[in-house]
């Protein structure tokens, strides 16, 4: 009777308790941790893992793999370097374009301000004073209409 109870306890331990403990461990590893891994998985990690798969297949001698496939694996390993170089090129061009646009708007604003100042100096609304006709010109100035006029740093002909 005592041997029978011992075998029943042993049977319960090895058929229910131990597989249940193993089942909890298997559930933790194969379901919970796998789901967490798949949540963190990105396209970049998948592409980085492709050369590892190709390398494993290459060393598994039953499946012949051509050398071109190994070069594809190398290219996928270096794709990050190409992407960084491309992005740096795009950013440098964007910075240059923004600099040119900034300079052009600054010069356009400066030109507009100088033109406004020049038109305010002309003041077409008021007539000249009567004594302006009688003023004598200095000896160095000659009266030529063909000379260019400089206003606000820009020459007008």
C-alpha positions as CSV (number, residue, x, y, z in Angstrom):
1,X,0.0,0.0,0.0
2,X,2.8,2.4,0.8
3,X,4.6,1.5,-2.4
4,X,1.3,2.2,-4.3
5,X,1.0,5.6,-2.7
6,X,4.7,6.3,-3.5
7,X,4.2,5.4,-7.2
8,X,1.0,7.5,-7.4
9,X,2.8,10.5,-5.9
10,X,5.8,9.9,-8.3
11,X,3.4,9.4,-11.2
12,X,1.6,12.7,-10.3
13,X,4.9,14.6,-9.9
14,X,6.3,13.4,-13.3
15,X,3.0,13.5,-15.3
16,X,1.4,16.6,-13.9
17,X,3.7,18.8,-11.9
18,X,6.9,18.6,-14.0
19,X,5.2,19.1,-17.4
20,X,3.2,21.9,-15.9
21,X,6.3,23.7,-14.8
22,X,8.0,22.9,-18.2
23,X,4.8,24.2,-19.9
24,X,4.9,27.5,-18.0
25,X,8.6,27.9,-19.0
26,X,7.8,27.0,-22.7
27,X,4.8,29.4,-22.7
28,X,7.1,32.2,-21.3
29,X,9.9,31.5,-23.8
30,X,7.9,30.6,-27.0
31,X,4.9,32.9,-26.6
32,X,5.5,35.8,-24.3
33,X,9.2,36.5,-25.1
34,X,8.7,35.8,-28.8
35,X,5.8,38.3,-28.9
36,X,8.0,40.9,-27.2
37,X,10.8,40.2,-29.8
38,X,8.3,40.6,-32.7
39,X,7.1,43.9,-31.2
40,X,10.7,45.3,-31.3
41,X,11.4,43.9,-34.8
42,X,12.1,46.5,-37.5
43,X,12.8,46.3,-41.2
44,X,16.4,47.3,-40.5
45,X,16.9,44.4,-38.1
46,X,15.4,42.0,-40.7
47,X,17.8,43.3,-43.4
48,X,20.7,43.0,-41.0
49,X,19.8,39.4,-40.3
50,X,19.7,38.3,-44.0
51,X,23.5,38.0,-44.3
52,X,23.5,35.7,-41.2
53,X,21.0,33.4,-42.9
54,X,23.0,33.4,-46.1
55,X,26.1,32.6,-44.2
56,X,24.5,29.7,-42.3
57,X,23.2,28.3,-45.6
58,X,26.7,28.7,-47.2
59,X,28.3,26.7,-44.4
60,X,25.6,24.0,-44.5
61,X,27.3,22.1,-47.4
62,X,24.3,20.2,-48.6
63,X,22.9,23.3,-50.3
64,X,25.2,24.9,-52.9
65,X,25.0,28.7,-52.9
66,X,26.5,30.8,-55.7
67,X,29.1,33.5,-54.7
68,X,26.7,36.2,-56.0
69,X,24.4,35.5,-53.2
70,X,27.2,36.0,-50.7
71,X,27.9,39.4,-52.4
72,X,24.2,40.3,-51.9
73,X,24.7,39.6,-48.3
74,X,27.7,41.9,-48.2
75,X,25.7,44.6,-49.9
76,X,22.9,44.3,-47.4
77,X,25.4,44.6,-44.6
78,X,26.8,47.9,-46.1
79,X,23.5,49.4,-47.0
80,X,23.5,51.5,-43.8
81,X,26.8,53.2,-44.9
82,X,25.2,54.1,-48.3
83,X,22.1,55.4,-46.6
84,X,24.1,57.7,-44.3
85,X,26.2,59.0,-47.2
86,X,23.0,59.7,-49.2
87,X,21.3,61.5,-46.3
88,X,24.4,63.6,-45.7
89,X,24.4,64.6,-49.4
90,X,20.7,65.6,-49.3
91,X,21.1,67.6,-46.0
92,X,24.1,69.5,-47.4
93,X,22.2,70.4,-50.6
94,X,19.2,71.5,-48.5
95,X,21.4,73.7,-46.3
96,X,22.9,75.3,-49.4
97,X,19.5,76.0,-50.9
98,X,18.3,77.5,-47.6
99,X,21.4,79.7,-47.5
100,X,20.8,81.0,-51.0
101,X,17.1,81.6,-50.4
102,X,18.0,83.5,-47.2
103,X,20.5,85.7,-49.0
104,X,18.1,86.4,-51.8
105,X,15.3,87.4,-49.5
106,X,17.8,89.6,-47.5
107,X,18.9,91.3,-50.7
108,X,15.3,91.8,-51.9
109,X,14.4,93.3,-48.6
110,X,17.4,95.6,-48.8
111,X,16.6,96.7,-52.3
112,X,12.9,97.4,-51.4
113,X,14.0,99.5,-48.4
114,X,16.5,101.5,-50.5
115,X,13.9,102.0,-53.2
116,X,11.4,103.2,-50.6
117,X,14.0,105.6,-49.2
118,X,14.9,106.9,-52.7
119,X,11.2,107.6,-53.6
120,X,10.7,109.4,-50.3
121,X,13.6,111.7,-51.2
122,X,12.1,112.5,-54.5
123,X,8.8,113.6,-53.0
124,X,6.7,114.4,-56.1
125,X,3.8,115.9,-54.1
126,X,5.5,119.2,-53.4
127,X,6.7,121.8,-55.8
128,X,10.2,123.2,-55.6
129,X,10.8,126.4,-53.9
130,X,11.1,129.4,-56.0
131,X,14.8,130.0,-55.3
132,X,15.8,126.6,-56.6
133,X,16.0,127.8,-60.2
134,X,18.3,130.7,-59.4
135,X,20.9,128.6,-57.6
136,X,24.2,128.4,-59.4
137,X,25.8,125.1,-60.1
138,X,29.2,124.3,-58.8
139,X,32.0,124.3,-61.4
140,X,32.7,120.6,-61.2
141,X,29.1,119.6,-62.1
142,X,28.0,119.5,-65.7
143,X,24.5,119.0,-67.0
144,X,24.4,115.7,-68.8
145,X,21.2,113.6,-68.9
146,X,23.1,110.5,-70.1
147,X,25.0,110.0,-66.8
148,X,23.9,106.9,-64.7
149,X,22.1,107.6,-61.5
150,X,23.2,105.8,-58.4
151,X,20.5,105.2,-55.8
152,X,20.7,102.9,-52.8
153,X,23.8,101.1,-54.0
154,X,22.3,100.2,-57.5
155,X,23.0,102.0,-60.7
156,X,20.2,103.1,-63.0
157,X,21.0,104.2,-66.6
